[in-house]
Amino acid sequence: MPSLLTWLEARHPTAPTALRQRIAELIASHPEWEALSRAEAMLQAGELLMRDVLAAAPKDRVAALDLLAADACVTYAFEAAADAPSDFVARADEAMQRIARLAATRA
């Protein structure tokens, strides 16, 4: 099975360069994610990025790229999850709950 980065590079349409670089940088800093399913790895990436966004100052422009990257990671997680249709509904429900918990800890 190709690495997570190789899988991401094969996605079409191609994401903008800055977005691809931010996600690649994050994945490279977490080699342990290679042992996870693609869907789980990308969901963890999205959660980590969202924590950073929520911790940033309200008008921090650097957080804007992380917000876009978090959105892309969650989208990629669902794309990967679609490879196992029988688990898709459960994975979607779990993902929504995890993302909601991030927002709840911020409130």
N, C-alpha and C positions, 0 to 999 in steps of 0.2 A: 504494500500500500504506500502511495506517495506521502511525503511529509506534509504537514499542515501548510507550510509555506508554499510548497509546490502545488498543492490543491488550490490554495487561494490565488496563486498566479494564473491558474487555468480558468478562473471565473470570467464569464463574459456577461455583460459588457465590463470592460476594465474600469476599475475605480480610478479617480484622479490620483496623480503621483503622490501628493502629500498624504493623502488618506492611506494609500497602499503602504507608504513608508512608515507611517505611524503604527499601523497594524503589524507590519513585519517586525518592527523594532520591539513591540510588546511581546509578540510570539517568541522572538529570539531570546528574550529575557526570561522566558518560562519554558525551558526544554521539557519539563515534566508534563506539559500538556500533550506532548506527542503520544503519551500512554493512554490518553482519553479518547473517547469517540470525538469525531470532528465537531459534532453538534455540542457536546459538553465543553470542549476546549474553547469554542467560539463564544459560548454563553458565558464561560468564566472570564474571557477577555472582555466581553461587553460589560459584565458586572464590575470588573476592576476599573475600567475606564469611567463608568458612571459614578463610582465612588470618588474618583478624582474630580470629576465635573461637579459633583455635589459639594465637595470640600473646597472648591475654588471660590475666589472672590466673585460676587455677582456679575461684574463686568469684565472679568478676566478673559481677554481674547484668545489666550492660549487654550482655554477650556473649550472653545468652540470646535477646534479640531478634534479634541477628545470626544466631544458630544457626537460629532459626525462619525467618528470611528466606532464609538459604542453602538450607534444605530446600525452601522455596517456589520459589525460583529454579530449582533443579534439576528440581523437578516441572513447572514451566512450560516448561523446556527440553525435557523429554520430551513434553509436550503439543504444543509447536510441532513437534518432530521427527516426531510422528505424522502430520503433514500430508504427509510424504514417506515412505510406508511402505517403499519399496524401500531406503532408506538407514537405516532405523530400527535394525537390528541393529548395523550398523557404528558408528552414532552412540552407541548405548548402550554398546558395548564401549569406545569411546574415552572416553566420560564416566566410566565406572567406573575406567579406568586413570588418568585425570587426577585424580580425587578420591582414589584410593589413593596417588598420588604425594604429595599434600598431607599425608596422614597419615604417610607414610614419612619425609618431611623433618622432621616433628615428633618422631619417635621417636629 
